[in-house]
Amino acid sequence: MRRPAAIIIRDRFHFRFGCCANWRSCACDLAEVIGSAIALNLLFKIPLVFGVCITALDVLAVMYLQNKGFRYIEALVVTLILTIGGCFLVEIIFSHPSLPAVLAGFVPRAEVVQNPKMLFIAIGILGATVMPHNLYLHSSIVQTRKYDRLPVGKRKRSSSPPLIRRWH
């Protein structure tokens, strides 16, 4: 049976290393909670303390959905991604960007590697986008796709609600 990275680290390595991995994950999550609170403050003028509370309620809602079945969380994530993509598309339509300038932004430049300030910003963006705790956490998420390929396992897997069942 495959196990998530958190369990493998706990079992294979020294206890202190497992604790350090968990503390690093918590530190990344703390940055996300504070970032969410700051975003709510900037967008809606919600005080930071209330922003942190709203973010904590979001986490509790996701944990509740996880107990209902992982397909509900997937449906929520897809809905949020489509909403963000739709908003981004509307912003692009309203702003009328210059297509050659947009395409030029995708071309890598040697200047990024030669200028230390630009390099640190690029590394920071990459690190913020692909956080190590995502690898740590999501190794357990992919385990939700593991099921018995026999008819009994397929029947158990298809017992999700009809709206979600179509996504399989």
C-alpha positions as CSV (number, residue, x, y, z in Angstrom):
1,M,0.0,0.0,0.0
2,R,1.3,3.5,-0.9
3,R,1.6,5.9,1.9
4,P,1.8,9.8,1.9
5,A,5.1,11.5,2.3
6,A,4.3,12.7,5.9
7,I,3.9,9.1,7.1
8,I,7.1,7.9,5.2
9,I,9.2,10.7,6.7
10,R,7.8,9.9,10.2
11,D,8.6,6.2,9.8
12,R,11.9,6.2,7.9
13,F,13.8,9.1,9.4
14,H,14.7,10.4,12.8
15,F,11.9,11.9,14.9
16,R,13.5,15.3,14.8
17,F,13.6,15.4,11.0
18,G,9.9,14.5,10.9
19,C,9.2,17.3,13.4
20,C,11.2,19.8,11.3
21,A,9.3,18.8,8.2
22,N,6.0,19.4,10.0
23,W,7.2,22.8,11.4
24,R,8.2,23.9,7.9
25,S,4.8,22.9,6.6
26,C,3.1,24.9,9.4
27,A,5.3,27.9,8.7
28,C,4.3,27.9,5.0
29,D,0.6,27.6,6.0
30,L,1.0,30.4,8.5
31,A,2.3,32.6,5.6
32,E,-0.7,31.7,3.6
33,V,-3.1,32.5,6.4
34,I,-1.5,35.9,7.0
35,G,-1.4,36.5,3.2
36,S,-5.1,35.7,3.0
37,A,-5.9,38.1,5.8
38,I,-3.9,40.9,4.2
39,A,-5.7,40.2,0.8
40,L,-9.1,40.5,2.5
41,N,-7.9,43.7,4.2
42,L,-6.8,45.2,0.9
43,L,-9.8,44.1,-1.1
44,F,-12.6,44.6,1.4
45,K,-11.1,46.7,4.3
46,I,-11.7,43.8,6.7
47,P,-9.4,44.1,9.8
48,L,-6.6,41.6,9.9
49,V,-7.9,39.7,13.0
50,F,-11.2,39.1,11.3
51,G,-9.4,38.1,8.1
52,V,-7.5,35.5,10.0
53,C,-10.7,34.2,11.5
54,I,-12.4,34.0,8.1
55,T,-9.4,32.1,6.7
56,A,-9.6,29.7,9.7
57,L,-13.3,29.1,8.9
58,D,-12.4,28.4,5.3
59,V,-9.9,25.8,6.5
60,L,-12.6,24.2,8.8
61,A,-15.0,24.2,5.9
62,V,-12.5,22.3,3.7
63,M,-11.8,19.9,6.5
64,Y,-15.6,19.3,6.8
65,L,-15.8,18.6,3.1
66,Q,-13.0,16.2,3.3
67,N,-15.0,14.1,5.7
68,K,-17.9,14.1,3.2
69,G,-15.6,12.8,0.4
70,F,-12.7,14.2,-1.5
71,R,-14.8,14.7,-4.7
72,Y,-16.5,17.6,-3.0
73,I,-13.2,19.3,-2.3
74,E,-12.2,18.7,-6.0
75,A,-15.5,20.3,-7.1
76,L,-14.9,23.3,-4.8
77,V,-11.3,23.7,-6.2
78,V,-12.5,23.5,-9.8
79,T,-15.2,26.1,-9.1
80,L,-12.7,28.5,-7.5
81,I,-10.2,28.0,-10.4
82,L,-12.9,28.6,-13.0
83,T,-14.0,31.8,-11.1
84,I,-10.4,33.1,-11.0
85,G,-9.9,32.2,-14.7
86,G,-13.2,34.0,-15.6
87,C,-12.2,37.1,-13.6
88,F,-8.8,37.1,-15.2
89,L,-10.4,36.8,-18.7
90,V,-12.7,39.8,-17.9
91,E,-9.7,41.9,-16.7
92,I,-7.9,41.1,-20.0
93,I,-10.9,42.0,-22.1
94,F,-11.4,45.3,-20.3
95,S,-7.7,46.3,-20.3
96,H,-7.1,45.7,-24.0
97,P,-3.4,44.7,-23.6
98,S,-0.9,44.9,-26.5
99,L,-0.6,41.3,-27.8
100,P,3.1,41.7,-28.8
101,A,4.0,43.1,-25.4
102,V,2.2,40.3,-23.7
103,L,4.0,37.7,-25.8
104,A,7.3,39.4,-25.2
105,G,6.8,38.9,-21.5
106,F,7.0,35.1,-22.0
107,V,10.5,35.2,-23.6
108,P,13.2,34.5,-21.1
109,R,16.0,37.1,-20.8
110,A,19.6,36.7,-19.8
111,E,19.2,39.8,-17.7
112,V,17.2,37.9,-15.1
113,V,20.2,35.6,-14.4
114,Q,22.8,38.4,-14.5
115,N,21.0,40.8,-12.2
116,P,21.0,39.4,-8.6
117,K,17.9,41.5,-7.6
118,M,15.9,40.1,-10.6
119,L,17.1,36.6,-9.9
120,F,16.0,36.7,-6.2
121,I,12.6,38.0,-7.2
122,A,12.2,35.2,-9.8
123,I,13.3,32.6,-7.3
124,G,10.9,34.1,-4.7
125,I,8.0,33.9,-7.2
126,L,8.8,30.3,-8.1
127,G,9.2,29.4,-4.4
128,A,5.9,31.0,-3.5
129,T,4.1,29.3,-6.4
130,V,5.5,25.8,-5.9
131,M,5.8,25.5,-2.1
132,P,7.5,22.4,-0.8
133,H,4.7,21.7,1.6
134,N,2.5,21.2,-1.5
135,L,4.5,18.2,-2.4
136,Y,4.4,17.0,1.2
137,L,0.6,17.5,1.5
138,H,-0.5,16.4,-2.0
139,S,1.2,13.1,-1.8
140,S,-1.7,12.1,0.4
141,I,-4.2,13.7,-1.9
142,V,-3.3,11.5,-4.8
143,Q,-4.0,8.4,-2.6
144,T,-7.7,9.3,-2.9
145,R,-7.4,8.1,-6.5
146,K,-6.3,4.6,-5.4
147,Y,-9.1,2.1,-5.3
148,D,-9.6,-1.6,-5.9
149,R,-9.9,-2.2,-9.6
150,L,-12.2,-5.2,-9.1
151,P,-16.0,-4.8,-9.5
152,V,-16.5,-4.3,-5.7
153,G,-14.0,-1.4,-5.6
154,K,-15.5,0.2,-8.7
155,R,-18.9,0.0,-7.2
156,K,-17.7,1.6,-4.0
157,R,-15.9,4.3,-5.9
158,S,-19.0,5.1,-8.0
159,S,-21.2,5.6,-4.9
160,S,-20.4,9.4,-5.0
161,P,-23.3,11.8,-5.8
162,P,-24.4,11.9,-9.5
163,L,-23.1,15.4,-10.2
164,I,-19.6,14.4,-9.0
165,R,-19.7,10.9,-10.6
166,R,-19.5,12.4,-14.1
167,W,-16.0,13.8,-13.4
168,H,-14.5,10.3,-12.9
